[in-house]
């Protein structure tokens, strides 16, 4: 367990991204260590996606997860119309969740809705979706709902065939930094958060792990795992079998940051080596982390390389960080997603930007190289390379197959897409 300490929640300070420079050697990336090989298209199957009245509008966010029993859980945020709040027009969104049983290579999942609209208030602007499954496969959802000028973080869990009503647990009132600086894991049907708070005095931020104390009806807070005198952001969290967290995060000014990781020992935070990033004190973004079967962390992040955001992955071997190849992909990357295969090897998905059009890619670490699971189409899995694709979310099902969800512009409307890649 993590001892709780008190801390005051404080608001955010915005950050800026440097302008990208031209990568003159982009065509050479395929020759570098870590460049992905291609997989045959015969191993790929397009899967059906959920349908219904709640999904008529464009899909704006999605998250996919695979349960231990082999079932898949998909959460979707979709536009539901334009409304007037009395202070102006806003676009409302609805959150829905779906479950499908595992299927073999020749079958297709049949999606069943887990309830209807999950918003606490509808119509309402919502954003920043998190989906986590506990050890039994029970889904926990966390998202932001906007109330006037404020985003608050709200929670639901699917327990005993119904969603909990946890609106009184909300966090982040009038605190945009806190409302967006988080990562979510789940244990025993409850969310466990890596949570950020901005500090005014001294300047910096505090990252802690928070969990719900049912007896006290309040959120507990661990000791900070970051240097509170520095600005920190983009935490990632994963829990081992005992429920103890491992965390990774970015620390430092926006253009001079480093990736760090720590593990909770039961009494204190233990640093796992030094910075992970390939070039110290760089522009970094989008920390992601999973635990391998040995409960060692695998971390992915974006790092500036000649003005582009390059995706990298490293694994903790128990004593040091091991780089898993070099840069993934060939163009500026965004929105990474990370999972662990049944063989214990990581799978990564990401978006590559090409002339303002997003192309979704997915690769798995196999035989000491990244194997690109896209076949043809420059390695992308888009239905149409000329149409924008975003928000990849990757999982591995009970058979060991990689399942990828994303959203893609289809006839001017973003629709959810699913593909399955055989082991």
JOCORZI-V780063 format. One record per backbone hydrogen bond with DSSP energy under -1.0 kcal/mol. NH is the residue of the N-H (numbers start at 1). CO is the residue of the C=O. E is the energy in kcal/mol with one decimal. If there is no record, write none. Layout:
BEGIN
nh:co:e
NH:CO:E
NH:CO:E
END
This chain:
BEGIN
nh:co:e
5:221:-3.1
26:23:-1.1
28:25:-1.8
29:26:-1.4
31:28:-1.9
32:29:-1.9
35:32:-1.9
37:370:-1.5
43:40:-1.4
44:41:-1.7
45:420:-2.5
47:418:-2.1
55:52:-1.7
56:53:-1.4
59:414:-2.7
60:77:-3.2
61:77:-1.3
63:75:-2.0
65:73:-2.2
67:71:-3.0
70:67:-2.1
72:100:-3.1
73:65:-2.8
74:98:-2.5
75:63:-2.7
76:96:-2.6
77:61:-2.8
78:94:-2.2
79:58:-2.5
80:92:-2.9
83:90:-2.8
85:88:-2.6
90:83:-2.6
92:81:-2.6
93:124:-2.0
94:78:-2.7
96:76:-2.3
98:74:-2.2
99:112:-2.6
100:72:-2.3
107:104:-1.1
112:99:-2.9
114:97:-3.0
115:113:-1.1
118:95:-3.0
127:144:-1.8
130:142:-2.5
132:140:-2.2
134:138:-2.0
137:134:-2.0
140:132:-2.9
141:156:-3.0
142:130:-2.2
143:154:-1.7
144:127:-3.0
145:152:-2.6
146:125:-2.4
147:150:-3.4
150:147:-1.9
152:145:-2.7
153:171:-3.7
154:143:-2.8
156:141:-2.1
158:139:-2.5
159:162:-2.9
162:159:-1.3
164:157:-2.5
169:166:-2.0
170:167:-1.9
171:153:-2.0
175:172:-2.2
179:175:-2.6
181:177:-1.5
182:180:-1.1
183:194:-1.5
185:192:-2.7
187:190:-2.5
190:187:-1.6
192:185:-2.6
193:210:-2.8
194:183:-2.4
195:208:-3.1
196:181:-2.1
197:206:-1.9
198:10:-1.4
199:204:-2.7
204:199:-1.3
205:230:-1.4
206:197:-3.1
208:195:-2.2
210:193:-2.8
213:218:-3.2
217:213:-1.4
218:213:-1.5
220:211:-3.3
222:209:-2.1
225:207:-2.4
230:227:-2.0
233:250:-2.3
236:248:-2.5
238:246:-1.9
240:244:-2.2
243:240:-2.0
246:238:-2.7
247:262:-2.8
248:236:-1.8
249:260:-2.1
250:233:-2.4
251:258:-2.3
252:231:-2.8
256:253:-1.8
257:282:-3.0
258:251:-1.9
260:249:-2.3
262:247:-2.3
263:270:-2.4
264:245:-2.6
265:268:-2.8
270:263:-3.2
272:261:-2.6
276:259:-1.9
282:257:-1.9
285:302:-1.9
288:300:-2.7
290:298:-2.0
292:296:-2.8
295:292:-2.7
298:290:-3.0
299:314:-2.8
300:288:-2.5
301:312:-1.8
302:285:-2.9
303:310:-2.7
304:283:-2.4
305:308:-3.0
308:305:-1.5
310:303:-3.1
312:301:-2.3
314:299:-2.5
315:322:-2.6
316:297:-2.6
317:320:-2.7
322:315:-3.2
324:313:-2.4
325:323:-1.3
328:311:-2.4
333:309:-3.5
334:351:-1.7
337:349:-2.5
339:347:-2.3
341:345:-3.2
344:341:-2.0
347:339:-2.7
348:363:-3.0
349:337:-2.4
350:361:-2.1
351:334:-2.6
352:359:-2.9
353:332:-2.5
354:357:-2.2
357:354:-1.6
359:352:-2.3
361:350:-3.0
363:348:-2.8
364:371:-2.1
365:346:-2.6
366:369:-3.0
369:366:-1.2
371:364:-3.4
372:37:-3.4
373:362:-2.6
379:376:-3.0
380:377:-2.1
381:360:-2.7
387:384:-2.0
389:358:-1.1
390:407:-3.0
393:405:-2.6
395:403:-2.3
397:401:-2.5
400:397:-1.7
402:421:-2.1
403:395:-3.0
404:419:-2.9
405:393:-2.6
406:417:-1.8
407:390:-2.5
408:415:-2.5
409:388:-2.9
410:413:-3.0
413:410:-1.0
415:408:-2.7
417:406:-3.0
419:404:-2.1
420:45:-3.1
421:402:-3.3
422:43:-2.7
END
